[in-house]
Protein backbone atom coordinates (compact mmCIF):
# COMPACT_ATOMS: atom_id res chain seq x y z
CA UNK A 1 0.00 0.00 0.00
CA UNK A 2 1.31 3.44 -0.91
CA UNK A 3 2.07 5.82 1.89
CA UNK A 4 0.47 9.24 1.85
CA UNK A 5 2.32 12.48 2.37
CA UNK A 6 0.95 12.73 5.90
CA UNK A 7 2.69 9.56 7.05
CA UNK A 8 5.91 10.66 5.38
CA UNK A 9 5.69 14.02 7.12
CA UNK A 10 5.14 12.34 10.48
CA UNK A 11 8.07 10.04 9.84
CA UNK A 12 10.27 13.03 8.95
CA UNK A 13 9.20 14.82 12.12
CA UNK A 14 10.06 11.78 14.23
CA UNK A 15 13.49 11.51 12.58
CA UNK A 16 14.09 15.23 13.09
CA UNK A 17 13.13 14.95 16.75
CA UNK A 18 15.46 11.97 17.24
CA UNK A 19 18.28 13.87 15.59
CA UNK A 20 17.70 16.82 17.89
CA UNK A 21 17.76 14.66 21.01
CA UNK A 22 20.94 12.85 19.91
CA UNK A 23 22.84 16.02 19.01
CA UNK A 24 24.66 18.11 21.58
CA UNK A 25 22.60 20.90 23.10
CA UNK A 26 23.23 24.18 21.39
CA UNK A 27 21.35 27.36 22.02
CA UNK A 28 19.69 28.77 18.96
CA UNK A 29 18.68 32.37 18.62
CA UNK A 30 15.02 33.23 18.07
CA UNK A 31 15.92 34.22 14.50
CA UNK A 32 17.49 30.79 13.87
CA UNK A 33 14.43 29.07 15.29
CA UNK A 34 12.13 31.15 13.12
CA UNK A 35 14.21 30.34 10.05
CA UNK A 36 14.19 26.62 10.87
CA UNK A 37 10.41 26.60 11.33
CA UNK A 38 9.93 28.45 8.05
CA UNK A 39 12.22 26.00 6.27
CA UNK A 40 10.30 23.01 7.67
CA UNK A 41 7.02 24.58 6.63
CA UNK A 42 8.28 25.25 3.10
CA UNK A 43 9.59 21.69 2.78
CA UNK A 44 6.26 20.24 3.90
CA UNK A 45 4.43 22.47 1.44
CA UNK A 46 6.84 21.43 -1.30
CA UNK A 47 6.23 17.75 -0.56
CA UNK A 48 2.48 18.32 -0.71
CA UNK A 49 2.74 20.11 -4.07
CA UNK A 50 4.91 17.32 -5.47
CA UNK A 51 2.39 14.71 -4.37
CA UNK A 52 -0.51 16.69 -5.86
CA UNK A 53 1.48 17.09 -9.08
CA UNK A 54 2.13 13.38 -9.25
CA UNK A 55 -1.58 12.62 -8.94
CA UNK A 56 -2.88 15.38 -11.19
CA UNK A 57 -4.11 14.79 -14.74
CA UNK A 58 -5.42 18.29 -15.47
CA UNK A 59 -2.87 20.33 -17.49
CA UNK A 60 -4.02 23.66 -16.03
CA UNK A 61 -3.76 22.35 -12.48
CA UNK A 62 -0.33 20.89 -13.26
CA UNK A 63 0.79 24.30 -14.55
CA UNK A 64 -0.41 25.96 -11.36
CA UNK A 65 1.36 23.34 -9.24
CA UNK A 66 4.60 23.76 -11.20
CA UNK A 67 4.43 27.51 -10.57
CA UNK A 68 3.83 26.87 -6.87
CA UNK A 69 6.77 24.46 -6.81
CA UNK A 70 9.03 27.05 -8.46
CA UNK A 71 7.93 29.65 -5.91
CA UNK A 72 8.64 27.29 -2.99
CA UNK A 73 12.05 26.41 -4.43
CA UNK A 74 12.87 30.11 -4.73
CA UNK A 75 11.82 30.70 -1.11
CA UNK A 76 13.99 27.80 0.04
CA UNK A 77 16.94 29.12 -1.97
CA UNK A 78 16.58 32.51 -0.26
CA UNK A 79 16.80 30.85 3.16
CA UNK A 80 20.11 29.19 2.29
HTML snippet that shows the backbone in 3Dmol.js (N, CA, C, O; Angstrom):
<script src="https://3Dmol.org/build/3Dmol-min.js"></script>
<div id="view" style="width:600px;height:400px;position:relative"></div>
<script>
const pdb = `
ATOM      1  N   UNK A   1       0.847  -1.176   0.000  1.00  0.00           N
ATOM      2  CA  UNK A   1       0.000   0.000   0.000  1.00  0.00           C
ATOM      3  C   UNK A   1       0.896   1.243   0.000  1.00  0.00           C
ATOM      4  O   UNK A   1       1.889   1.310   0.724  1.00  0.00           O
ATOM      5  N   UNK A   2       0.528   2.209  -0.815  1.00  0.00           N
ATOM      6  CA  UNK A   2       1.314   3.443  -0.905  1.00  0.00           C
ATOM      7  C   UNK A   2       1.103   4.294   0.329  1.00  0.00           C
ATOM      8  O   UNK A   2       0.011   4.349   0.895  1.00  0.00           O
ATOM      9  N   UNK A   3       2.159   4.947   0.727  1.00  0.00           N
ATOM     10  CA  UNK A   3       2.073   5.819   1.893  1.00  0.00           C
ATOM     11  C   UNK A   3       1.731   7.224   1.438  1.00  0.00           C
ATOM     12  O   UNK A   3       2.262   7.713   0.440  1.00  0.00           O
ATOM     13  N   UNK A   4       0.847   7.865   2.172  1.00  0.00           N
ATOM     14  CA  UNK A   4       0.469   9.238   1.852  1.00  0.00           C
ATOM     15  C   UNK A   4       1.496  10.216   2.376  1.00  0.00           C
ATOM     16  O   UNK A   4       2.394   9.856   3.138  1.00  0.00           O
ATOM     17  N   UNK A   5       1.348  11.458   1.956  1.00  0.00           N
ATOM     18  CA  UNK A   5       2.324  12.477   2.370  1.00  0.00           C
ATOM     19  C   UNK A   5       2.259  12.728   3.863  1.00  0.00           C
ATOM     20  O   UNK A   5       3.250  13.131   4.473  1.00  0.00           O
ATOM     21  N   UNK A   6       1.074  12.488   4.468  1.00  0.00           N
ATOM     22  CA  UNK A   6       0.949  12.725   5.900  1.00  0.00           C
ATOM     23  C   UNK A   6       1.857  11.794   6.687  1.00  0.00           C
ATOM     24  O   UNK A   6       2.542  12.221   7.616  1.00  0.00           O
ATOM     25  N   UNK A   7       1.860  10.504   6.307  1.00  0.00           N
ATOM     26  CA  UNK A   7       2.690   9.557   7.046  1.00  0.00           C
ATOM     27  C   UNK A   7       4.171   9.843   6.835  1.00  0.00           C
ATOM     28  O   UNK A   7       4.983   9.648   7.740  1.00  0.00           O
ATOM     29  N   UNK A   8       4.518  10.304   5.641  1.00  0.00           N
ATOM     30  CA  UNK A   8       5.914  10.662   5.384  1.00  0.00           C
ATOM     31  C   UNK A   8       6.309  11.880   6.215  1.00  0.00           C
ATOM     32  O   UNK A   8       7.421  11.947   6.739  1.00  0.00           O
ATOM     33  N   UNK A   9       5.401  12.830   6.333  1.00  0.00           N
ATOM     34  CA  UNK A   9       5.691  14.021   7.122  1.00  0.00           C
ATOM     35  C   UNK A   9       5.861  13.664   8.590  1.00  0.00           C
ATOM     36  O   UNK A   9       6.743  14.196   9.265  1.00  0.00           O
ATOM     37  N   UNK A  10       5.025  12.771   9.080  1.00  0.00           N
ATOM     38  CA  UNK A  10       5.135  12.338  10.477  1.00  0.00           C
ATOM     39  C   UNK A  10       6.457  11.620  10.685  1.00  0.00           C
ATOM     40  O   UNK A  10       7.143  11.833  11.684  1.00  0.00           O
ATOM     41  N   UNK A  11       6.803  10.771   9.736  1.00  0.00           N
ATOM     42  CA  UNK A  11       8.074  10.045   9.836  1.00  0.00           C
ATOM     43  C   UNK A  11       9.254  11.016   9.848  1.00  0.00           C
ATOM     44  O   UNK A  11      10.198  10.847  10.620  1.00  0.00           O
ATOM     45  N   UNK A  12       9.195  12.026   8.995  1.00  0.00           N
ATOM     46  CA  UNK A  12      10.267  13.026   8.947  1.00  0.00           C
ATOM     47  C   UNK A  12      10.353  13.794  10.259  1.00  0.00           C
ATOM     48  O   UNK A  12      11.448  14.099  10.732  1.00  0.00           O
ATOM     49  N   UNK A  13       9.199  14.108  10.849  1.00  0.00           N
ATOM     50  CA  UNK A  13       9.199  14.823  12.121  1.00  0.00           C
ATOM     51  C   UNK A  13       9.799  13.970  13.226  1.00  0.00           C
ATOM     52  O   UNK A  13      10.527  14.479  14.079  1.00  0.00           O
ATOM     53  N   UNK A  14       9.500  12.676  13.218  1.00  0.00           N
ATOM     54  CA  UNK A  14      10.064  11.776  14.227  1.00  0.00           C
ATOM     55  C   UNK A  14      11.577  11.702  14.073  1.00  0.00           C
ATOM     56  O   UNK A  14      12.313  11.761  15.059  1.00  0.00           O
ATOM     57  N   UNK A  15      12.039  11.572  12.824  1.00  0.00           N
ATOM     58  CA  UNK A  15      13.487  11.511  12.580  1.00  0.00           C
ATOM     59  C   UNK A  15      14.166  12.809  13.007  1.00  0.00           C
ATOM     60  O   UNK A  15      15.247  12.787  13.596  1.00  0.00           O
ATOM     61  N   UNK A  16      13.531  13.932  12.707  1.00  0.00           N
ATOM     62  CA  UNK A  16      14.086  15.226  13.090  1.00  0.00           C
ATOM     63  C   UNK A  16      14.180  15.343  14.605  1.00  0.00           C
ATOM     64  O   UNK A  16      15.178  15.828  15.138  1.00  0.00           O
ATOM     65  N   UNK A  17      13.144  14.900  15.288  1.00  0.00           N
ATOM     66  CA  UNK A  17      13.130  14.950  16.747  1.00  0.00           C
ATOM     67  C   UNK A  17      14.214  14.051  17.333  1.00  0.00           C
ATOM     68  O   UNK A  17      14.875  14.430  18.300  1.00  0.00           O
ATOM     69  N   UNK A  18      14.404  12.866  16.757  1.00  0.00           N
ATOM     70  CA  UNK A  18      15.457  11.971  17.237  1.00  0.00           C
ATOM     71  C   UNK A  18      16.832  12.579  17.009  1.00  0.00           C
ATOM     72  O   UNK A  18      17.720  12.452  17.852  1.00  0.00           O
ATOM     73  N   UNK A  19      17.006  13.232  15.882  1.00  0.00           N
ATOM     74  CA  UNK A  19      18.284  13.872  15.590  1.00  0.00           C
ATOM     75  C   UNK A  19      18.558  14.980  16.594  1.00  0.00           C
ATOM     76  O   UNK A  19      19.687  15.146  17.056  1.00  0.00           O
ATOM     77  N   UNK A  20      17.531  15.731  16.926  1.00  0.00           N
ATOM     78  CA  UNK A  20      17.702  16.819  17.894  1.00  0.00           C
ATOM     79  C   UNK A  20      18.076  16.290  19.270  1.00  0.00           C
ATOM     80  O   UNK A  20      18.907  16.884  19.956  1.00  0.00           O
ATOM     81  N   UNK A  21      17.475  15.182  19.679  1.00  0.00           N
ATOM     82  CA  UNK A  21      17.764  14.659  21.009  1.00  0.00           C
ATOM     83  C   UNK A  21      19.129  13.998  21.066  1.00  0.00           C
ATOM     84  O   UNK A  21      19.736  13.933  22.136  1.00  0.00           O
ATOM     85  N   UNK A  22      19.627  13.506  19.935  1.00  0.00           N
ATOM     86  CA  UNK A  22      20.937  12.853  19.906  1.00  0.00           C
ATOM     87  C   UNK A  22      22.080  13.844  19.714  1.00  0.00           C
ATOM     88  O   UNK A  22      23.232  13.510  19.990  1.00  0.00           O
ATOM     89  N   UNK A  23      21.786  15.048  19.250  1.00  0.00           N
ATOM     90  CA  UNK A  23      22.842  16.022  19.008  1.00  0.00           C
ATOM     91  C   UNK A  23      23.133  16.795  20.300  1.00  0.00           C
ATOM     92  O   UNK A  23      22.285  16.889  21.186  1.00  0.00           O
ATOM     93  N   UNK A  24      24.326  17.337  20.386  1.00  0.00           N
ATOM     94  CA  UNK A  24      24.659  18.114  21.579  1.00  0.00           C
ATOM     95  C   UNK A  24      23.764  19.351  21.661  1.00  0.00           C
ATOM     96  O   UNK A  24      23.353  19.913  20.646  1.00  0.00           O
ATOM     97  N   UNK A  25      23.480  19.753  22.882  1.00  0.00           N
ATOM     98  CA  UNK A  25      22.599  20.905  23.099  1.00  0.00           C
ATOM     99  C   UNK A  25      23.321  22.191  22.700  1.00  0.00           C
ATOM    100  O   UNK A  25      24.385  22.524  23.220  1.00  0.00           O
ATOM    101  N   UNK A  26      22.715  22.879  21.782  1.00  0.00           N
ATOM    102  CA  UNK A  26      23.234  24.184  21.386  1.00  0.00           C
ATOM    103  C   UNK A  26      22.085  25.173  21.464  1.00  0.00           C
ATOM    104  O   UNK A  26      20.953  24.859  21.097  1.00  0.00           O
ATOM    105  N   UNK A  27      22.374  26.324  21.924  1.00  0.00           N
ATOM    106  CA  UNK A  27      21.351  27.360  22.022  1.00  0.00           C
ATOM    107  C   UNK A  27      21.204  28.014  20.653  1.00  0.00           C
ATOM    108  O   UNK A  27      22.183  28.395  20.010  1.00  0.00           O
ATOM    109  N   UNK A  28      19.966  28.128  20.239  1.00  0.00           N
ATOM    110  CA  UNK A  28      19.689  28.773  18.964  1.00  0.00           C
ATOM    111  C   UNK A  28      18.978  30.087  19.250  1.00  0.00           C
ATOM    112  O   UNK A  28      18.158  30.190  20.163  1.00  0.00           O
ATOM    113  N   UNK A  29      19.308  31.064  18.462  1.00  0.00           N
ATOM    114  CA  UNK A  29      18.680  32.370  18.617  1.00  0.00           C
ATOM    115  C   UNK A  29      17.239  32.295  18.118  1.00  0.00           C
ATOM    116  O   UNK A  29      16.897  31.407  17.336  1.00  0.00           O
ATOM    117  N   UNK A  30      16.404  33.213  18.561  1.00  0.00           N
ATOM    118  CA  UNK A  30      15.018  33.233  18.066  1.00  0.00           C
ATOM    119  C   UNK A  30      14.949  33.345  16.543  1.00  0.00           C
ATOM    120  O   UNK A  30      14.059  32.776  15.911  1.00  0.00           O
ATOM    121  N   UNK A  31      15.890  34.076  15.965  1.00  0.00           N
ATOM    122  CA  UNK A  31      15.922  34.215  14.503  1.00  0.00           C
ATOM    123  C   UNK A  31      16.230  32.869  13.839  1.00  0.00           C
ATOM    124  O   UNK A  31      15.628  32.526  12.822  1.00  0.00           O
ATOM    125  N   UNK A  32      17.166  32.109  14.414  1.00  0.00           N
ATOM    126  CA  UNK A  32      17.492  30.788  13.868  1.00  0.00           C
ATOM    127  C   UNK A  32      16.305  29.832  13.991  1.00  0.00           C
ATOM    128  O   UNK A  32      16.038  29.040  13.087  1.00  0.00           O
ATOM    129  N   UNK A  33      15.606  29.914  15.106  1.00  0.00           N
ATOM    130  CA  UNK A  33      14.432  29.071  15.294  1.00  0.00           C
ATOM    131  C   UNK A  33      13.340  29.421  14.293  1.00  0.00           C
ATOM    132  O   UNK A  33      12.699  28.535  13.728  1.00  0.00           O
ATOM    133  N   UNK A  34      13.131  30.707  14.076  1.00  0.00           N
ATOM    134  CA  UNK A  34      12.126  31.152  13.117  1.00  0.00           C
ATOM    135  C   UNK A  34      12.482  30.669  11.708  1.00  0.00           C
ATOM    136  O   UNK A  34      11.619  30.214  10.958  1.00  0.00           O
ATOM    137  N   UNK A  35      13.745  30.775  11.369  1.00  0.00           N
ATOM    138  CA  UNK A  35      14.211  30.345  10.051  1.00  0.00           C
ATOM    139  C   UNK A  35      14.035  28.829   9.883  1.00  0.00           C
ATOM    140  O   UNK A  35      13.632  28.360   8.818  1.00  0.00           O
ATOM    141  N   UNK A  36      14.338  28.078  10.932  1.00  0.00           N
ATOM    142  CA  UNK A  36      14.190  26.619  10.873  1.00  0.00           C
ATOM    143  C   UNK A  36      12.728  26.219  10.719  1.00  0.00           C
ATOM    144  O   UNK A  36      12.410  25.313   9.949  1.00  0.00           O
ATOM    145  N   UNK A  37      11.838  26.892  11.447  1.00  0.00           N
ATOM    146  CA  UNK A  37      10.407  26.604  11.330  1.00  0.00           C
ATOM    147  C   UNK A  37       9.896  26.933   9.934  1.00  0.00           C
ATOM    148  O   UNK A  37       9.109  26.182   9.359  1.00  0.00           O
ATOM    149  N   UNK A  38      10.345  28.054   9.398  1.00  0.00           N
ATOM    150  CA  UNK A  38       9.934  28.449   8.052  1.00  0.00           C
ATOM    151  C   UNK A  38      10.425  27.436   7.028  1.00  0.00           C
ATOM    152  O   UNK A  38       9.696  27.064   6.109  1.00  0.00           O
ATOM    153  N   UNK A  39      11.661  26.996   7.195  1.00  0.00           N
ATOM    154  CA  UNK A  39      12.219  25.998   6.269  1.00  0.00           C
ATOM    155  C   UNK A  39      11.420  24.693   6.325  1.00  0.00           C
ATOM    156  O   UNK A  39      11.109  24.114   5.284  1.00  0.00           O
ATOM    157  N   UNK A  40      11.091  24.235   7.518  1.00  0.00           N
ATOM    158  CA  UNK A  40      10.301  23.007   7.667  1.00  0.00           C
ATOM    159  C   UNK A  40       8.936  23.173   7.011  1.00  0.00           C
ATOM    160  O   UNK A  40       8.454  22.269   6.330  1.00  0.00           O
ATOM    161  N   UNK A  41       8.323  24.320   7.216  1.00  0.00           N
ATOM    162  CA  UNK A  41       7.017  24.585   6.626  1.00  0.00           C
ATOM    163  C   UNK A  41       7.091  24.583   5.102  1.00  0.00           C
ATOM    164  O   UNK A  41       6.229  24.010   4.435  1.00  0.00           O
ATOM    165  N   UNK A  42       8.116  25.221   4.558  1.00  0.00           N
ATOM    166  CA  UNK A  42       8.283  25.254   3.103  1.00  0.00           C
ATOM    167  C   UNK A  42       8.533  23.854   2.539  1.00  0.00           C
ATOM    168  O   UNK A  42       8.018  23.508   1.476  1.00  0.00           O
ATOM    169  N   UNK A  43       9.322  23.055   3.251  1.00  0.00           N
ATOM    170  CA  UNK A  43       9.587  21.694   2.783  1.00  0.00           C
ATOM    171  C   UNK A  43       8.328  20.834   2.810  1.00  0.00           C
ATOM    172  O   UNK A  43       8.095  20.041   1.897  1.00  0.00           O
ATOM    173  N   UNK A  44       7.521  20.990   3.851  1.00  0.00           N
ATOM    174  CA  UNK A  44       6.263  20.240   3.903  1.00  0.00           C
ATOM    175  C   UNK A  44       5.326  20.674   2.776  1.00  0.00           C
ATOM    176  O   UNK A  44       4.675  19.842   2.145  1.00  0.00           O
ATOM    177  N   UNK A  45       5.265  21.967   2.533  1.00  0.00           N
ATOM    178  CA  UNK A  45       4.433  22.468   1.437  1.00  0.00           C
ATOM    179  C   UNK A  45       4.936  21.941   0.097  1.00  0.00           C
ATOM    180  O   UNK A  45       4.149  21.557  -0.769  1.00  0.00           O
ATOM    181  N   UNK A  46       6.247  21.928  -0.058  1.00  0.00           N
ATOM    182  CA  UNK A  46       6.839  21.434  -1.304  1.00  0.00           C
ATOM    183  C   UNK A  46       6.497  19.965  -1.513  1.00  0.00           C
ATOM    184  O   UNK A  46       6.162  19.556  -2.624  1.00  0.00           O
ATOM    185  N   UNK A  47       6.581  19.172  -0.452  1.00  0.00           N
ATOM    186  CA  UNK A  47       6.233  17.755  -0.559  1.00  0.00           C
ATOM    187  C   UNK A  47       4.774  17.577  -0.953  1.00  0.00           C
ATOM    188  O   UNK A  47       4.444  16.704  -1.756  1.00  0.00           O
ATOM    189  N   UNK A  48       3.911  18.396  -0.392  1.00  0.00           N
ATOM    190  CA  UNK A  48       2.481  18.322  -0.714  1.00  0.00           C
ATOM    191  C   UNK A  48       2.244  18.667  -2.179  1.00  0.00           C
ATOM    192  O   UNK A  48       1.476  17.985  -2.858  1.00  0.00           O
ATOM    193  N   UNK A  49       2.891  19.714  -2.672  1.00  0.00           N
ATOM    194  CA  UNK A  49       2.739  20.113  -4.070  1.00  0.00           C
ATOM    195  C   UNK A  49       3.255  19.012  -4.994  1.00  0.00           C
ATOM    196  O   UNK A  49       2.630  18.715  -6.012  1.00  0.00           O
ATOM    197  N   UNK A  50       4.378  18.411  -4.653  1.00  0.00           N
ATOM    198  CA  UNK A  50       4.905  17.321  -5.475  1.00  0.00           C
ATOM    199  C   UNK A  50       3.941  16.143  -5.526  1.00  0.00           C
ATOM    200  O   UNK A  50       3.743  15.546  -6.584  1.00  0.00           O
ATOM    201  N   UNK A  51       3.350  15.812  -4.407  1.00  0.00           N
ATOM    202  CA  UNK A  51       2.388  14.710  -4.366  1.00  0.00           C
ATOM    203  C   UNK A  51       1.144  15.050  -5.187  1.00  0.00           C
ATOM    204  O   UNK A  51       0.644  14.203  -5.927  1.00  0.00           O
ATOM    205  N   UNK A  52       0.647  16.267  -5.066  1.00  0.00           N
ATOM    206  CA  UNK A  52      -0.509  16.687  -5.862  1.00  0.00           C
ATOM    207  C   UNK A  52      -0.171  16.668  -7.348  1.00  0.00           C
ATOM    208  O   UNK A  52      -0.998  16.277  -8.172  1.00  0.00           O
ATOM    209  N   UNK A  53       1.033  17.087  -7.688  1.00  0.00           N
ATOM    210  CA  UNK A  53       1.475  17.092  -9.077  1.00  0.00           C
ATOM    211  C   UNK A  53       1.555  15.672  -9.637  1.00  0.00           C
ATOM    212  O   UNK A  53       1.200  15.423 -10.789  1.00  0.00           O
ATOM    213  N   UNK A  54       2.016  14.771  -8.818  1.00  0.00           N
ATOM    214  CA  UNK A  54       2.130  13.377  -9.252  1.00  0.00           C
ATOM    215  C   UNK A  54       0.750  12.779  -9.546  1.00  0.00           C
ATOM    216  O   UNK A  54       0.608  11.959 -10.454  1.00  0.00           O
ATOM    217  N   UNK A  55      -0.254  13.184  -8.787  1.00  0.00           N
ATOM    218  CA  UNK A  55      -1.583  12.621  -8.938  1.00  0.00           C
ATOM    219  C   UNK A  55      -2.471  13.382  -9.922  1.00  0.00           C
ATOM    220  O   UNK A  55      -3.541  12.898 -10.289  1.00  0.00           O
ATOM    221  N   UNK A  56      -2.048  14.537 -10.340  1.00  0.00           N
ATOM    222  CA  UNK A  56      -2.885  15.383 -11.189  1.00  0.00           C
ATOM    223  C   UNK A  56      -2.848  14.953 -12.647  1.00  0.00           C
ATOM    224  O   UNK A  56      -1.819  14.514 -13.161  1.00  0.00           O
ATOM    225  N   UNK A  57      -4.009  15.091 -13.307  1.00  0.00           N
ATOM    226  CA  UNK A  57      -4.108  14.794 -14.736  1.00  0.00           C
ATOM    227  C   UNK A  57      -4.575  16.016 -15.525  1.00  0.00           C
ATOM    228  O   UNK A  57      -4.609  15.985 -16.755  1.00  0.00           O
ATOM    229  N   UNK A  58      -4.926  17.071 -14.836  1.00  0.00           N
ATOM    230  CA  UNK A  58      -5.419  18.288 -15.471  1.00  0.00           C
ATOM    231  C   UNK A  58      -4.233  19.201 -15.805  1.00  0.00           C
ATOM    232  O   UNK A  58      -3.511  19.626 -14.903  1.00  0.00           O
ATOM    233  N   UNK A  59      -4.028  19.505 -17.092  1.00  0.00           N
ATOM    234  CA  UNK A  59      -2.869  20.335 -17.490  1.00  0.00           C
ATOM    235  C   UNK A  59      -2.837  21.712 -16.826  1.00  0.00           C
ATOM    236  O   UNK A  59      -1.766  22.204 -16.472  1.00  0.00           O
ATOM    237  N   UNK A  60      -4.005  22.337 -16.655  1.00  0.00           N
ATOM    238  CA  UNK A  60      -4.015  23.663 -16.028  1.00  0.00           C
ATOM    239  C   UNK A  60      -3.629  23.580 -14.555  1.00  0.00           C
ATOM    240  O   UNK A  60      -2.909  24.438 -14.044  1.00  0.00           O
ATOM    241  N   UNK A  61      -4.109  22.547 -13.884  1.00  0.00           N
ATOM    242  CA  UNK A  61      -3.763  22.354 -12.478  1.00  0.00           C
ATOM    243  C   UNK A  61      -2.275  22.022 -12.341  1.00  0.00           C
ATOM    244  O   UNK A  61      -1.615  22.483 -11.410  1.00  0.00           O
ATOM    245  N   UNK A  62      -1.751  21.220 -13.273  1.00  0.00           N
ATOM    246  CA  UNK A  62      -0.328  20.891 -13.259  1.00  0.00           C
ATOM    247  C   UNK A  62       0.516  22.147 -13.453  1.00  0.00           C
ATOM    248  O   UNK A  62       1.557  22.307 -12.816  1.00  0.00           O
ATOM    249  N   UNK A  63       0.061  23.039 -14.337  1.00  0.00           N
ATOM    250  CA  UNK A  63       0.793  24.295 -14.552  1.00  0.00           C
ATOM    251  C   UNK A  63       0.826  25.118 -13.266  1.00  0.00           C
ATOM    252  O   UNK A  63       1.862  25.662 -12.885  1.00  0.00           O
ATOM    253  N   UNK A  64      -0.334  25.198 -12.605  1.00  0.00           N
ATOM    254  CA  UNK A  64      -0.414  25.958 -11.358  1.00  0.00           C
ATOM    255  C   UNK A  64       0.504  25.341 -10.290  1.00  0.00           C
ATOM    256  O   UNK A  64       1.188  26.055  -9.557  1.00  0.00           O
ATOM    257  N   UNK A  65       0.505  24.015 -10.219  1.00  0.00           N
ATOM    258  CA  UNK A  65       1.356  23.337  -9.242  1.00  0.00           C
ATOM    259  C   UNK A  65       2.832  23.537  -9.554  1.00  0.00           C
ATOM    260  O   UNK A  65       3.635  23.709  -8.637  1.00  0.00           O
ATOM    261  N   UNK A  66       3.202  23.517 -10.827  1.00  0.00           N
ATOM    262  CA  UNK A  66       4.596  23.763 -11.203  1.00  0.00           C
ATOM    263  C   UNK A  66       5.030  25.175 -10.828  1.00  0.00           C
ATOM    264  O   UNK A  66       6.168  25.392 -10.414  1.00  0.00           O
ATOM    265  N   UNK A  67       4.121  26.132 -10.974  1.00  0.00           N
ATOM    266  CA  UNK A  67       4.432  27.512 -10.572  1.00  0.00           C
ATOM    267  C   UNK A  67       4.597  27.594  -9.051  1.00  0.00           C
ATOM    268  O   UNK A  67       5.491  28.277  -8.551  1.00  0.00           O
ATOM    269  N   UNK A  68       3.730  26.893  -8.330  1.00  0.00           N
ATOM    270  CA  UNK A  68       3.835  26.874  -6.866  1.00  0.00           C
ATOM    271  C   UNK A  68       5.144  26.224  -6.438  1.00  0.00           C
ATOM    272  O   UNK A  68       5.798  26.687  -5.503  1.00  0.00           O
ATOM    273  N   UNK A  69       5.520  25.159  -7.120  1.00  0.00           N
ATOM    274  CA  UNK A  69       6.773  24.465  -6.815  1.00  0.00           C
ATOM    275  C   UNK A  69       7.972  25.383  -7.063  1.00  0.00           C
ATOM    276  O   UNK A  69       8.905  25.423  -6.260  1.00  0.00           O
ATOM    277  N   UNK A  70       7.943  26.109  -8.162  1.00  0.00           N
ATOM    278  CA  UNK A  70       9.035  27.050  -8.463  1.00  0.00           C
ATOM    279  C   UNK A  70       9.118  28.139  -7.390  1.00  0.00           C
ATOM    280  O   UNK A  70      10.206  28.537  -6.973  1.00  0.00           O
ATOM    281  N   UNK A  71       7.955  28.609  -6.956  1.00  0.00           N
ATOM    282  CA  UNK A  71       7.930  29.648  -5.908  1.00  0.00           C
ATOM    283  C   UNK A  71       8.517  29.097  -4.593  1.00  0.00           C
ATOM    284  O   UNK A  71       9.317  29.766  -3.937  1.00  0.00           O
ATOM    285  N   UNK A  72       8.112  27.873  -4.218  1.00  0.00           N
ATOM    286  CA  UNK A  72       8.635  27.286  -2.986  1.00  0.00           C
ATOM    287  C   UNK A  72      10.143  27.049  -3.073  1.00  0.00           C
ATOM    288  O   UNK A  72      10.870  27.261  -2.103  1.00  0.00           O
ATOM    289  N   UNK A  73      10.604  26.608  -4.247  1.00  0.00           N
ATOM    290  CA  UNK A  73      12.046  26.408  -4.427  1.00  0.00           C
ATOM    291  C   UNK A  73      12.802  27.726  -4.298  1.00  0.00           C
ATOM    292  O   UNK A  73      13.888  27.773  -3.721  1.00  0.00           O
ATOM    293  N   UNK A  74      12.224  28.792  -4.838  1.00  0.00           N
ATOM    294  CA  UNK A  74      12.868  30.109  -4.728  1.00  0.00           C
ATOM    295  C   UNK A  74      12.922  30.561  -3.276  1.00  0.00           C
ATOM    296  O   UNK A  74      13.932  31.107  -2.832  1.00  0.00           O
ATOM    297  N   UNK A  75      11.841  30.337  -2.535  1.00  0.00           N
ATOM    298  CA  UNK A  75      11.818  30.697  -1.112  1.00  0.00           C
ATOM    299  C   UNK A  75      12.866  29.911  -0.344  1.00  0.00           C
ATOM    300  O   UNK A  75      13.558  30.465   0.509  1.00  0.00           O
ATOM    301  N   UNK A  76      12.987  28.617  -0.644  1.00  0.00           N
ATOM    302  CA  UNK A  76      13.990  27.800   0.038  1.00  0.00           C
ATOM    303  C   UNK A  76      15.410  28.253  -0.310  1.00  0.00           C
ATOM    304  O   UNK A  76      16.297  28.246   0.544  1.00  0.00           O
ATOM    305  N   UNK A  77      15.612  28.640  -1.548  1.00  0.00           N
ATOM    306  CA  UNK A  77      16.935  29.122  -1.973  1.00  0.00           C
ATOM    307  C   UNK A  77      17.297  30.411  -1.242  1.00  0.00           C
ATOM    308  O   UNK A  77      18.465  30.627  -0.919  1.00  0.00           O
ATOM    309  N   UNK A  78      16.320  31.263  -0.977  1.00  0.00           N
ATOM    310  CA  UNK A  78      16.577  32.513  -0.256  1.00  0.00           C
ATOM    311  C   UNK A  78      16.992  32.244   1.188  1.00  0.00           C
ATOM    312  O   UNK A  78      17.778  32.998   1.762  1.00  0.00           O
ATOM    313  N   UNK A  79      16.462  31.168   1.773  1.00  0.00           N
ATOM    314  CA  UNK A  79      16.804  30.849   3.159  1.00  0.00           C
ATOM    315  C   UNK A  79      18.253  30.364   3.285  1.00  0.00           C
ATOM    316  O   UNK A  79      18.893  30.554   4.319  1.00  0.00           O
ATOM    317  N   UNK A  80      18.747  29.750   2.241  1.00  0.00           N
ATOM    318  CA  UNK A  80      20.111  29.194   2.289  1.00  0.00           C
ATOM    319  C   UNK A  80      21.145  30.205   1.965  1.00  0.00           C
ATOM    320  O   UNK A  80      22.336  29.892   1.963  1.00  0.00           O
TER     321      UNK A  80
END
`;
const viewer = $3Dmol.createViewer("view");
viewer.addModel(pdb, "pdb");
viewer.setStyle({}, {cartoon: {color: "spectrum"}});
viewer.zoomTo();
viewer.render();
</script>
